[in-house]
Amino acid sequence: MSGIGARGLLNPRAFAANAIGASATRVESLRGPNFFNLDVGLSRTFRIREAHRLQLRFEFFNSTNHVNFNNPGSNINNSNFGTILSAHRIREYYNLIEVHVLK
């Protein structure tokens, strides 16, 4: 078995499928693990001439590179019910250089 649910985050045997004829087959009250994200941006603007500016910008998304898991599968009829199989994006980093011409 794979995924976090297989290690005890959720016990799929604690849930039962709806009776025949009932329409809902999803458990919408399931919540995933806590979410933590820290985005950081640094920028500096340099004056080149009176009407020209140069901006350097550095942006970090999920700068701590903390893993944030998605919610567990919520379809009772699926074999992945209660199992977390994916996570949100990893750290991303951008460098930007912009030249502004003022009138």
TORDO-272294 format. One record per residue (C-alpha): residue number from 1; residue in one letter; y, z, x. Coordinates in steps of 0.001 Angstrom, whole numbers, plus 524288, in hexadecimal, padded with zeros to 5 digits. Layout:
N
  num  residu      Y      Z      X
  NUM       a      Y      Z      X
...
END
This chain:
103
  num  residu      Y      Z      X
    1       m  80000  80000  80000
    2       s  80D9F  7FCF9  804E9
    3       g  81B6B  800D1  8014F
    4       i  821A7  80E13  7FFD8
    5       g  81BC6  81097  7F270
    6       a  80E4C  81065  7F888
    7       r  81251  81C16  800D1
    8       g  8161D  82501  7F59F
    9       l  82400  821E4  7F150
   10       l  81EFF  81F51  7E39A
   11       n  811C4  82187  7DD5E
   12       p  80EB3  81553  7D53A
   13       r  803AB  81C85  7CE56
   14       a  80DBB  82557  7C7D4
   15       f  811FD  819D9  7BF3F
   16       a  80AB4  812A2  7B4AA
   17       a  80CAE  8051F  7AEE9
   18       n  81211  8042C  7A119
   19       a  8090E  8029E  7958E
   20       i  80538  7F4EB  79171
   21       g  81059  7EED5  789D6
   22       a  81B0D  7F688  790A7
   23       s  824C7  7EDF4  797DE
   24       a  82995  7F62F  7A348
   25       t  82159  7F55E  7AF90
   26       r  82BAA  7F9E4  7B94C
   27       v  82FB0  80789  7BD16
   28       e  83E72  806A9  7BE8B
   29       s  84074  814E0  7C23F
   30       l  83A92  81342  7CFD3
   31       r  84435  815AE  7DAB2
   32       g  842A7  81244  7E8DD
   33       p  845C7  81AA2  7F4A2
   34       n  853B2  81E67  7F80C
   35       f  85CD8  813AC  7FC9E
   36       f  865B4  81571  80870
   37       n  86E7B  80ADA  80DCE
   38       l  879D5  80B46  81755
   39       d  88255  7FF2F  81921
   40       v  88C75  7FF35  82403
   41       g  89776  7F5CD  826E5
   42       l  8A0C8  7F570  8326D
   43       s  8AC27  7EC25  833CD
   44       r  8B79A  7EA03  83CB1
   45       t  8C2E8  7E08D  83AFE
   46       f  8CA24  7DB57  846D8
   47       r  8D75D  7D4DE  84643
   48       i  8D6F2  7C890  84E81
   49       r  8E445  7C30B  84B3F
   50       e  8EE2A  7C602  840DF
   51       a  8E70D  7BE09  83690
   52       h  8D913  7BEF6  83B98
   53       r  8CF2D  7C9D4  83A52
   54       l  8C159  7CB10  83F8E
   55       q  8B80C  7D42D  83887
   56       l  8AB3B  7D91D  83E32
   57       r  8A208  7DF30  83470
   58       f  894C8  7E5AB  83606
   59       e  88CBC  7E8FF  82A0D
   60       f  8800A  7F09E  82982
   61       f  877EF  7F176  81D0E
   62       n  86DC0  7FC4C  81C77
   63       s  872C7  8006C  829C3
   64       t  8693C  80BCE  82B09
   65       n  85DE1  80261  828A2
   66       h  8583C  80C32  81F00
   67       v  84D0D  8067E  81724
   68       n  84FBE  8067B  80871
   69       f  843C0  803AD  80056
   70       n  84467  7FC76  7F35B
   71       n  83F7B  80262  7E6A3
   72       p  830D9  80333  7E448
   73       g  82A15  7F8EE  7DBEE
   74       s  82BBA  7FC93  7CD99
   75       n  821F7  7F3B8  7C6AD
   76       i  81654  7FC2C  7C2E7
   77       n  80D64  7F055  7C1B9
   78       n  81021  7EC3A  7CFC5
   79       s  807D7  7F139  7DB00
   80       n  8146E  7F458  7E275
   81       f  8190D  7FE0B  7D82E
   82       g  81FE1  8097B  7DEA8
   83       t  81F5E  80348  7EC1A
   84       i  82B7C  7FFEF  7F3FA
   85       l  82949  7F30D  7FADD
   86       s  836C8  7EF74  80003
   87       a  8437D  7F4C6  80556
   88       h  851F1  7F139  8055F
   89       r  8581D  7E98B  8105A
   90       i  85848  7EE2A  81E5C
   91       r  86460  7EFBE  826DD
   92       e  86D85  7E40F  82736
   93       y  8788F  7E1DD  830BE
   94       y  883D7  7D82E  83018
   95       n  88E6B  7D477  839D0
   96       l  89A3E  7CD5A  83490
   97       i  8A610  7C774  83B22
   98       e  8B124  7C2DB  83276
   99       v  8BDD8  7BC3D  8361D
  100       h  8C8FF  7BDF6  82C66
  101       v  8D4F3  7B548  82C91
  102       l  8E05D  7BB70  82550
  103       k  8EB75  7B363  81FC0
END
